[in-house]
Structure formats: structure tokens, C-alpha cells
Amino acid sequence: MASNPGPTAIYTRPGCPYCTKIKELYNGKGWTYSEFVLGRNFTKPQFYNQFGQGATFPQVLINGRVTGGCTETVKYLMEKKHL
């Protein structure tokens, strides 16, 4: 099994297919993550304040570093040899 990339936070919104994909990837690898859901844990203004006005869902932080959305996070995990 590939090594766990470290503490991960995933910012999601209900109904987001890319949010589901990144969570399925983590669940499939047995990696843990903290999920923060729009409308439950944060508001849109808080999301844009943290990630920028053009940010899309999901946004992923690994070891406190913003890795971006689903595609960018998968690329990061491959570059770091976690996948």
C-alpha cells in the first residue's frame, strides 16, 4: 500500500462529483482525512477568503499545504510517490 501523504483536509460542497472522487481515492487507500462541508463548516465567503475568488471544489490541504482541486491533488500525490 502506498504511504499516507499526511494530515489532509478536504473542503467540499454537497453534490460535487470531484469532491466524491478525491474522498473515494482516500477511502480506497485507507487514508484518513478531515472533511469540511460548505454550509455546515464554512460559508462561501470564508472559502473564497481562504482559497481565492477563483477557487473551485474540492480544495485539498496536505500537511497544511494547499494542493488544489481533485486533479491537482492526484498529480501532487503521484509526484510525491503516494500513488
Secondary structure as a PSIPRED ss2 file (coil, helix, strand):
# PSIPRED VFORMAT (PSIPRED V4.0)

   1 M C   1.000  0.000  0.000
   2 A C   1.000  0.000  0.000
   3 S C   1.000  0.000  0.000
   4 N C   1.000  0.000  0.000
   5 P C   1.000  0.000  0.000
   6 G C   1.000  0.000  0.000
   7 P C   1.000  0.000  0.000
   8 T E   0.000  0.000  1.000
   9 A E   0.000  0.000  1.000
  10 I E   0.000  0.000  1.000
  11 Y E   0.000  0.000  1.000
  12 T E   0.000  0.000  1.000
  13 R C   1.000  0.000  0.000
  14 P C   1.000  0.000  0.000
  15 G C   1.000  0.000  0.000
  16 C C   1.000  0.000  0.000
  17 P H   0.000  1.000  0.000
  18 Y H   0.000  1.000  0.000
  19 C H   0.000  1.000  0.000
  20 T H   0.000  1.000  0.000
  21 K H   0.000  1.000  0.000
  22 I H   0.000  1.000  0.000
  23 K H   0.000  1.000  0.000
  24 E H   0.000  1.000  0.000
  25 L H   0.000  1.000  0.000
  26 Y H   0.000  1.000  0.000
  27 N H   0.000  1.000  0.000
  28 G H   0.000  1.000  0.000
  29 K H   0.000  1.000  0.000
  30 G C   1.000  0.000  0.000
  31 W C   1.000  0.000  0.000
  32 T C   1.000  0.000  0.000
  33 Y C   1.000  0.000  0.000
  34 S E   0.000  0.000  1.000
  35 E E   0.000  0.000  1.000
  36 F E   0.000  0.000  1.000
  37 V E   0.000  0.000  1.000
  38 L E   0.000  0.000  1.000
  39 G C   1.000  0.000  0.000
  40 R C   1.000  0.000  0.000
  41 N C   1.000  0.000  0.000
  42 F E   0.000  0.000  1.000
  43 T C   1.000  0.000  0.000
  44 K H   0.000  1.000  0.000
  45 P H   0.000  1.000  0.000
  46 Q H   0.000  1.000  0.000
  47 F H   0.000  1.000  0.000
  48 Y H   0.000  1.000  0.000
  49 N H   0.000  1.000  0.000
  50 Q H   0.000  1.000  0.000
  51 F H   0.000  1.000  0.000
  52 G C   1.000  0.000  0.000
  53 Q C   1.000  0.000  0.000
  54 G C   1.000  0.000  0.000
  55 A C   1.000  0.000  0.000
  56 T C   1.000  0.000  0.000
  57 F C   1.000  0.000  0.000
  58 P C   1.000  0.000  0.000
  59 Q E   0.000  0.000  1.000
  60 V E   0.000  0.000  1.000
  61 L E   0.000  0.000  1.000
  62 I E   0.000  0.000  1.000
  63 N C   1.000  0.000  0.000
  64 G C   1.000  0.000  0.000
  65 R E   0.000  0.000  1.000
  66 V E   0.000  0.000  1.000
  67 T E   0.000  0.000  1.000
  68 G E   0.000  0.000  1.000
  69 G C   1.000  0.000  0.000
  70 C H   0.000  1.000  0.000
  71 T H   0.000  1.000  0.000
  72 E H   0.000  1.000  0.000
  73 T H   0.000  1.000  0.000
  74 V H   0.000  1.000  0.000
  75 K H   0.000  1.000  0.000
  76 Y H   0.000  1.000  0.000
  77 L H   0.000  1.000  0.000
  78 M H   0.000  1.000  0.000
  79 E H   0.000  1.000  0.000
  80 K C   1.000  0.000  0.000
  81 K C   1.000  0.000  0.000
  82 H C   1.000  0.000  0.000
  83 L C   1.000  0.000  0.000
